[in-house]
Amino acid sequence: MKASAFVYPWDVVGDPGAAARIADLGVRQVTLASAYHSTRALTPRHPGHRIVTAEHASVLYPVDEDRWAGRALRPYAPGAWAPAADPYGEAAHALTEAGLDVHSWVVLAHNSRLGAEYPDTGVVNAYGDRYPWAPCIAQRAVRDYLTTLAAEAGVRPGARGTELESCGWYGLAHLHAHDKIAGVGLGDAAQYLMSLCFCPACRSGYAELGLDADELSAAVRRALEPVWSAGSLDAGWPAVEKLVGAGLAATTLEWRTRVARTLQESAVEAVRAAAPPGFQVLLHADPTTYHCGANVGVDPHHIMRVADGVVVPCAAGPHLIAPFAEHRTGGGVVAANLTVVSGMGGSPARLAADVARAAGLGATELRLYHAGLASDADLALVREALGA
């Protein structure tokens, strides 16, 4: 079973030993960030720094200016945290020289700076609050930006494939700056309602389906009113239907599913049009259609026929693998994404057992999060497990 480790360019550039150290883990591939959101990252082995603070979402390569000429929405260049003029390119070269296949890692609909500079692009909830970190994927300008970015950031020189993260709806439930939203417990049903968008494009979309957006937003606010006083950890689609009513819930999901599907189809098509033959396109995905975030909710039957496969989050266990494996055909990939950083909730000591469980449910490949963030002790456990 092929294993790939997630890596940032700043883990490699400026560290002559990084590429060989990653290869020594026993992985055959790295998934290297080419477009990423803002972050603060530890680099525990780098000879030149220990902390990298990426202050805003950016691409980690020089953009093609002709591709973006005349566009208001375009990728941001990195700031002083970038370790080179082309950090992705330099890191990819070093990793390839170490004998590793390199696939790009592209974060799409998660960009706080974009929302700050272009407020109208963000998701608007039922209360009128904007989510600057969550561009609304129903908006034409946003969709054009995301599909163009997927093609450019995905198909980098030397890359043999790409993994598209957050290629779908984003919402409330993802970290934003110093988050202070845990005071009231919200289950995924309330999270879904708080993630519904009421921007002009979405309001028009609801109207096309016979739904009045003002009535819907009022219904959402009424449904959430008791949650603000008592909290609600209810989960599952029946809980959404209970909160807002089955009819309204179904219509919102119909709209959001249509928008997400067509974006995913367009993004994959754009990547394939720009890529050489045999280039692999995977999506980070969750089999619960109404979920949103980095691992976007999808219909497994649909997505396994659109992309070459999926990367599935397994931090809470491997149970999400089975729905994708059921719809896998031919050489389709179902990659189990396992956290191997103890300080981030991972269990590298259980890696061999976790791999066996994932394989038993139909996983065909592994993704290990994250070779640059893990301690030496964690990496030693990874090396031992993969060696076995």
N, C-alpha and C positions, 0 to 999 in steps of 0.2 A: 504494500500500500504506500503510494507516494506521499511524502510529507513536505509541506512548505512552511517556512517561518516568516511571519510578518517582520518587516524591518523599515526603519526610517532612513533616508539618505544621510542624515547627520550622525547616525550610528556608525557609518562606514567611512565617509569622507574625512580625511585627517587622521584616521587610525589604520596604520599599515597592517595590523594583525586581524582586523575585524572580519574580513571576508573569509579568511582561512578558518577562523574560529567558528563562524557560522556553518561553514561546510563540514567542520569536524563534528557537528552535532549529529550528523547522519541524515540531514535533510537533502533532498535533491533539487529543491526549488526555493526561491525567496519571493515573497509578495511585497514589492517595494513601493512605498508611497510616492506618487507623482503629483497628486492634488489632494490636499489635506486641510482639515479645519484647524482652528486655533487650538493650541494645546500647550501644556507645560510638561516636559518629558525629562526623565532621569536618563543619564548616560553613564552607568556605573563603571565602565571600563575605558572610556575614551581618554586618550592622553592629553587632550587640550581643553576639556570642559566636563562638567558634571550635570549641568542643567541647561536645557534648551527651552526657551520661551518663544513659541511661535504666536505672535500677538494677534494674528488674524488669518483667516482662510487664505490659502494661496496655492499656486502651482509651484512645483519645484524643478522647473526647467524653463528655458527661454521660450516664450510663446511665439507663434507664427503671426506676425503683425498683419500680414495680408488677410489671414483668416478672420481676424477680429476687427478689421478696419470699418469704421462707421457704426460700430455697435456700442450702445450705452452699457449693456451688461456684458462684462468680459472678465476673465480671470485676473486676480491680483498677483503682482509679483511679490515674492517674499521680502522681508525686511533684513535687518542685520543678522538675524539668526541663521540665514542661509549660509552654509559653509563653503559655497563656491558659486560661480556664475551659472553652472548647470549641475546642481547637486544630484539630481536623479541620474543624469548621464554618467557622472563620475562614479557614483556608487554602483550603478548597473555594470559598468566596465570592470570594476574591481571584483564584483561578485561573479561575473561571467568568467573572468580569468581564474577564479578559484574553482571552476567546474560546475557552477550552479546555473540552472535555468532561472531567468528573471521574468516575472509577470508584474505588470503595473497594478497599483492599488489606487483607485480613484474614488474620492468622496464627492458626491454630487449635491444633493439638496440639503446642505447643512452649511450655512455661511452667514455668520453674524454681521460681518462688515458689509456684505451686499445688502442686507436688510436695513442696516443703519444708514447707508448712503442712498438707498432706493426704498424708502419705507413702504411704498405701494406694492412691492413685490412679495411682502410677507403674508403668512397666514393671519387671518383676522378671526378671533373666536366669537362666540355668541354674545359676549359682553362688549365687543368692539375693541378688545385689546389686541395689539399686533405682536406677532412672534418674529422678531427680526432674524432669528437663527434658522427659521423655517420658511424658505421660499415656497410660494404656492405653485404647485406643479400644474394647475389648471390654466395659468396665464401663458399666453402665446410667447411673450418675450422670454419668460423664464424657461419654458420648454425648449425654445431655440437655443438659449444659452447652455442648458444642461446637455442637450444632445451634441452640440458642437464641442463642449468640454469633454464629454465622454470619448469622442473620437480622437481629439488631440492628446489628452492626457493618457488615454488608454493605449494608443498605438505609438509608443516611444521606440526609438531605434534600439534594436536588439531584443525587445520584449517579445515573448512567445505567447502571451495571453494577457488578459486583464481581468480584474475583479472590481465590479461596480458596487460601491456601498451607497446606501441611502438613495437608491434609484426609485423613488416613489414618495409617498406622503411622509412629511415630518410633522410633529405635533408638540404637545406640551412635555411629554415624558422623555426628555433627554437633557443632559446637563447643559446649563447655560451660565457661564461666568461663575460667580459664587451663588449656587442655588440655595434658595430659602423657601422652598415650596412644600416641604414635608410636614408642615404643621397640621395639616388635615390629611388623613389617609385617603388616598384615591386608588380604587381598584381599576382594572383595565376598562371597565364599562364607563366610569366617570372620565377616565383619561380619554377615551374615544370621543365623548361628547365635548370635552374641552379642546379637542384637536380638530373638530369640524371647522371648516373655513367659510367665512361669509364675505370674502372680498367680492368685487363686482363680477369677476369671471365665475366664481362659484355660485353666486346668487342667480346669475343667468342660467347656469347649469341646472340648478334646482328647478327653475321656472320651466325649462325644457321638459322636465319630468313631471310637471304638474304640481309642483310644490312651491308655496309662497315662502320666500326666505324670511320675511319678518315673522310669520307665524311659526316657522321652524325655530328661529332663534329664541322666540318667546317660550316655546315648548322646552327647549334645552335649558333655559334659565330656570323655568319652573321645576324641571326634573332635578336640577342640581341644587335647588334651594335647601332641601334637608341635608344634603351632603356637607354643606359648609358648616353646619352646626354639629353634626354627629359623625361625619366621615362615612366612607363606604368602601369596603374592600371587595365588593362583589365583582366577579370576573365571568367572562364568557358572553357570547352573543345573547343568550336569553336575558342576562342582566341588563344589557343595553336596551333590549325590547321592553323590559319591565320599566326602565326609567323613562323612556320617551315614547313608547308605543311601537308596536310591530310595524305598522305601516310607514311611519316616519323613519324608523331605523332602516328599513329595507330600501327606501328611496335614497337616503344619504349614502348607503353602502353601494348602491347601484351607480351613483354618480362618481364616487371616489374610486371604485374599481375600474370603471371605464377610463377615467383619466390616468390612473396609474398604469393600467395595461398598455394603453397607447403610448405613454412615455417610454415604458420599458421596451416595447417593440421598436420605437424610433431610435432609442439609444443603442440598442444592439445592432440595428440595421446600419446606423452611422458608423459604429466601430468596424463592422465587417466591411463596409465600403472602403474604409481607409486602411484596412489591415491586409497583410499578405495571406496567402492560402494557409489553412491549418491553424490560424490564430484562434485561441480559445477565449470565449467570453462567458464569465460567470457572474451571478448576482448574489449579493449577501441578502438572504431572504428568510422569512418566517412563514410557516404554512397557515397561520391564522390571518385570514384575508384582511380583517379590519385593523390589525396592528400597524403602527407606523413607527419610524425611527431609523436607526442605522441599518437594521435588518428588516426591510420593508415587508409588510404582509402581502402575500401573493396566493394565487390559486396554483397549487403544485402541478396539476395537469397542464395548465396553460404555460407556466413559466418554463417547464422542462421541455417544451416544444419551441419556445422562443429563444432561449439561451442554450449554451452548451452544458449548463448545470448550475448548481447553487453552492454557496458556502453557508452552512447552517450553524447558528449559535448553540453551543452545548454547555454553557456555563452552569445551567440549572439541570444538566443531565442530557442524554442523547435522544430523548423521546421525540424531538422535532424532526429527526432524520427520517423516520419511517414514512410519513406522507409523501416525501419527495422520492424516496427509494421505490415506492409503489408505482410511480409514474415514470421511472427512469427507463429509457430505451437506448439501445445501441451503446455508444460510448459516452452516454451522459454521465456527468460528474455530480456526486453528492459528497461534498467535503465537510467533514466534522470539524468545527472550529473550537479548539480546546484551549483554555487559558492555562499557561504554564508559569505564571508569575504569582508566587505565593502571596506577596503583599497586595495583590489585586484580586484575591479570592480564588486563585488557581491552585491546583493540586498536582504538581509535577511528580510527586511520589506515587500517585495513582495512575500515571499516564498509561502504562501498559494495560491496566485493567479497563480504563476508560476507552482506550482504542479498541479493545476486544468487544466491549459493549456496543460501541458505535458501529463496528464492522458487522456485528450480529443483527443490527437494525437496517443494514444496507449501505453504510458509508463506504465510498470507494477511495477517498483520499482524506488526508489530514491537513489542517491548518493549525499552526501553533502561535498563539498570541502571548508573548512577543519577544523575539530574540534580543532586541536591544534593551528592553526594560527589565528583563529577568536578572536575578543575582547569579553569581558564579555557582552557588549551591543549587539553584533551580536548574541551571543549564547542565550541570553534571548529572542531575536526575533525568533530564531529557535525553542526554547522550546515552545514558545507561539503558533507558527504555527503548529508544530507537535501535540501539545496537542489538537488543534482544529480539 
